[in-house]
Amino acid sequence: MTALTCPSAPASPGAVLLGMTGAEGRILPLRTRMEVDAEFLASASRQGPPEARMRFASPCRSEGCAQWTGTACGIIQRVLDHIDLLPDPPRLADTLPPCTIRQSCRWFSDRGRPAWAVCDLVVTDQAAAGC
């Protein structure tokens, strides 16, 4: 079994940059896998916490994470539980777009296509998330 990847991890050396926050507040995914190093993070931190405007991935810590429910990641379920509150909720597309971590993504593993449909709505500020 492939180790699962947290798609909303802290910015740390070795993490994978998944995307940047776009003008509409959604994450714009990178098409190419990009592992970040300390120099990248130092530069990105000059403009504030990188997690406030970028999304990172790293190995899922499951029980070691404040977001763990005991069986799954609580973040994606909370987003799915509240998606109907959006004025224009995302819809499932026939084809999934490229994703650099989908094969190991904790959210995709836990919730499948519905997780993908809302993934770009999550911007992670780790200080506020308690991770």
C-alpha positions as CSV (number, residue, x, y, z in Angstrom):
1,M,0.0,0.0,0.0
2,T,1.3,3.5,-0.9
3,A,1.8,5.8,2.1
4,L,-0.8,8.6,2.0
5,T,0.0,12.2,1.5
6,C,-1.6,15.1,3.4
7,P,-2.7,17.7,0.8
8,S,-2.8,20.5,3.5
9,A,0.5,20.2,5.2
10,P,2.8,22.8,6.9
11,A,5.4,24.5,4.7
12,S,8.6,22.7,5.6
13,P,11.7,21.6,3.7
14,G,10.9,18.6,1.6
15,A,7.2,19.4,1.3
16,V,5.6,19.5,-2.1
17,L,4.1,22.8,-3.3
18,L,0.7,21.9,-4.7
19,G,-0.4,25.3,-5.8
20,M,-0.9,29.0,-5.2
21,T,-4.0,31.0,-4.2
22,G,-5.5,32.7,-7.2
23,A,-7.4,35.9,-7.5
24,E,-10.7,34.2,-6.7
25,G,-9.3,32.7,-3.5
26,R,-9.0,29.2,-4.9
27,I,-5.9,27.2,-5.2
28,L,-4.4,27.1,-8.7
29,P,-2.6,23.7,-8.8
30,L,0.9,23.3,-10.2
31,R,1.2,20.9,-13.1
32,T,4.7,19.8,-12.2
33,R,5.7,18.3,-8.9
34,M,7.9,20.8,-6.9
35,E,9.6,20.0,-3.7
36,V,10.5,23.0,-1.6
37,D,13.7,23.6,0.3
38,A,14.6,25.9,3.2
39,E,15.8,28.7,0.8
40,F,12.4,28.7,-1.0
41,L,10.5,28.8,2.3
42,A,12.7,31.6,3.7
43,S,12.0,33.7,0.6
44,A,8.3,32.9,0.7
45,S,8.1,33.8,4.4
46,R,9.2,37.3,3.8
47,Q,5.6,38.0,2.6
48,G,4.0,36.3,5.6
49,P,3.1,32.7,6.3
50,P,3.4,30.7,3.1
51,E,0.4,28.6,4.0
52,A,-1.8,31.6,3.8
53,R,-1.3,31.8,0.0
54,M,0.1,28.4,-1.0
55,R,-0.8,24.8,-0.4
56,F,1.8,22.1,0.5
57,A,1.7,18.3,0.8
58,S,3.8,16.0,2.9
59,P,3.3,12.5,4.4
60,C,0.0,12.1,6.3
61,R,0.6,11.9,10.0
62,S,-2.9,10.5,10.7
63,E,-3.1,10.0,14.5
64,G,-0.3,12.7,14.9
65,C,-2.4,15.4,13.4
66,A,-5.0,17.6,15.1
67,Q,-7.3,17.2,12.1
68,W,-7.5,13.3,12.4
69,T,-11.0,12.1,13.3
70,G,-9.9,8.6,14.2
71,T,-10.6,7.2,10.8
72,A,-10.0,9.9,8.3
73,C,-8.9,13.5,7.8
74,G,-11.5,15.9,9.2
75,I,-10.6,18.8,7.0
76,I,-12.1,17.5,3.7
77,Q,-15.2,16.3,5.4
78,R,-15.9,19.7,7.0
79,V,-15.5,21.3,3.6
80,L,-17.9,18.8,2.0
81,D,-20.4,19.3,4.9
82,H,-20.5,23.0,4.1
83,I,-20.3,23.1,0.4
84,D,-24.0,23.8,-0.1
85,L,-23.5,27.2,1.6
86,L,-21.5,28.5,-1.4
87,P,-23.4,30.6,-3.9
88,D,-22.0,28.5,-6.8
89,P,-21.0,25.1,-5.4
90,P,-18.5,23.1,-7.4
91,R,-19.7,20.3,-9.6
92,L,-18.1,17.0,-10.4
93,A,-16.5,17.0,-13.8
94,D,-16.4,14.0,-16.1
95,T,-12.6,14.0,-16.1
96,L,-10.3,14.7,-13.2
97,P,-7.7,17.4,-13.9
98,P,-4.0,16.7,-13.4
99,C,-2.8,16.5,-9.7
100,T,0.7,15.8,-8.6
101,I,-0.3,13.8,-5.6
102,R,-3.7,12.2,-6.4
103,Q,-2.4,8.6,-6.3
104,S,-1.3,9.1,-2.7
105,C,-3.7,11.9,-1.6
106,R,-5.4,11.3,1.8
107,W,-8.5,13.3,0.8
108,F,-8.9,11.5,-2.5
109,S,-8.3,8.2,-0.7
110,D,-10.9,9.0,2.0
111,R,-13.6,10.7,-0.1
112,G,-12.9,10.1,-3.8
113,R,-14.2,12.4,-6.5
114,P,-16.2,14.7,-4.1
115,A,-12.9,15.6,-2.4
116,W,-11.3,16.5,-5.7
117,A,-14.3,18.8,-6.5
118,V,-13.7,21.0,-3.4
119,C,-9.9,20.6,-3.0
120,D,-9.1,23.9,-4.6
121,L,-11.2,25.7,-2.0
122,V,-8.9,24.9,0.9
123,V,-6.2,27.4,1.7
124,T,-4.3,26.3,4.8
125,D,-3.0,28.7,7.4
126,Q,-1.4,26.2,9.8
127,A,-1.3,28.7,12.7
128,A,-5.1,28.9,12.6
129,A,-5.5,25.2,11.9
130,G,-3.6,23.9,14.9
131,C,-1.4,21.4,13.0
